[in-house]
Amino acid sequence: MEPVKVGLLGLGTVGQGTVNVLRQNAEEITRRAGRSILVTHAAIRNLPKAEALDLKNLDLTIEPTDIVDDPSISVVVELMGGLEPARTLVLRAIDNGKHIVTANKALIALHGNEIFAAAQEKGVMVAFEAAVAGGIPIIKAIREGLSANRIEWLAGIINGTGNFILSEMRDKGRSFEDVLEEAQALGYAEADPTFDIEGVDAAHKLTILASIAFGVPLQFDKVFTEGISAIAQEDVIYASELGYIIKHLGIAKRFDGSGIELRVHPVLIPQKRLLANVDGVMNSVMVQADAVGPTLYYGAGAGSAATASAVVADVIDVVRTLTSDPLNRVPHLAFQPGALADVPVLPIEDIWSEYYLRMEAEGRPGVMADVTRILGDQGISIEAIIQKEPESEGASVSVILLSRRVREGVMNQAIERIEALSSVTSRVTRIRVETLA
């Protein structure tokens, strides 16, 4: 059979890794796909820089439309990142009858519904394994491996930068600002790290995971998102004293049949849980399903070779199905397009959790009684209390509370009342607790 020709939109770290994996494992890939796969064209912004890479037999262009309009190319691999011009180019390629492979989580999270509808109409595939958790085949695991199950919840460390920062803060006692600076120097974080440290990147990925897990449309705008920039070194220390580790998780849950939770935020996890022991830049996702129970997926969430592994696996999947009936392919979002459910996403005020609270208060008698009375008035039970000794006479003291399970809206009211106390000299730091059981 004739080789399948592939064109790349973008030839950066992942693009070069994709070319290398396809060439390095060409024989094995041909055996798996049933025909050879050749990267023949690539679009790149800096042509001289790409030419210096000495990528043989690869036609280079600075015009991405040359790729999406080329009739000889069957599969377009979008590795540009960002929303535009990626969205316009992907839709144009689909309109030209080309299959799409992408690692662009923002594109899928925000415009996936539109892109999948266009692909359905044209009978082409859009594959996006590399958009979530790098080299971990979590999309395929949920969409196909767990397709017999009703998925109850999933929780994941899906941003390596944030996980690296929290791991260093815990293991080496470093400050957030210090570790962030190193993460930028190592290339884990961008010069503008907002998407990583404020949870936007993880929210993109959670949007995708929740859609294929629950069979709902992609709804990025409904994900509650909170980053790690407010986590202080003392929170890491106090969490450890209480038997927990702080992680930044993306969480999607069914809630009592009334809706689903979509949230990204720091959490306290019991130290013995597997997710609590995923360190550095590694990613991991735990999925709880009714038939199989809990399953855990772990691996490199980024990097040239790891992400290229997922990209090439998607290309192989596309090639395998080129001659199949489009109606018999695995649906993009796991469920048939007409069967996606209109399930409400619950506001964060309606979720239930245990809570870690930290505040600074005057070191005098009666302060703790005021705080506990407010919690009692709100019907909030206390699981544990730590009160530190003042460093000097008249100095404020740190008060740490661990609550039992309560609705977030109720906890918000309690925190507002606590912060209004004249004896409480700081804002209340609140971190949710997840037992993952």
BELDA-V389496 format. One record per run of one state. SS is the DSSP state (helix for helix, strand for strand, loop for the rest). FROM is the first residue (numbers start at 1). TO is the last residue. If there is no record, write none. Layout:
# BELDA-V389496
[[SS/FROM/TO] [SS/FROM/TO]]
This chain:
# BELDA-V389496
[[loop/1/3] [strand/4/9] [loop/10/12] [helix/13/24] [loop/25/25] [helix/26/33] [loop/34/36] [strand/37/43] [loop/44/46] [helix/47/51] [loop/52/58] [strand/59/61] [loop/62/63] [helix/64/68] [loop/69/74] [strand/75/78] [loop/79/85] [helix/86/95] [loop/96/98] [strand/99/102] [loop/103/104] [helix/105/122] [loop/123/125] [strand/126/127] [loop/128/128] [helix/129/131] [loop/132/137] [helix/138/145] [loop/146/150] [strand/151/157] [loop/158/159] [helix/160/172] [loop/173/175] [helix/176/186] [loop/187/193] [helix/194/197] [loop/198/199] [helix/200/214] [loop/215/215] [strand/216/216] [loop/217/219] [helix/220/222] [loop/223/223] [strand/224/225] [loop/226/232] [helix/233/241] [loop/242/243] [strand/244/255] [loop/256/258] [strand/259/270] [loop/271/274] [helix/275/277] [loop/278/281] [strand/282/289] [loop/290/292] [strand/293/300] [loop/301/303] [helix/304/320] [loop/321/325] [helix/326/328] [loop/329/336] [helix/337/339] [loop/340/340] [strand/341/341] [loop/342/344] [strand/345/345] [loop/346/347] [helix/348/350] [loop/351/351] [strand/352/362] [loop/363/366] [helix/367/377] [loop/378/381] [strand/382/387] [loop/388/395] [strand/396/403] [loop/404/405] [strand/406/407] [helix/408/419] [loop/420/423] [strand/424/424] [loop/425/428] [strand/429/433] [loop/434/437]]
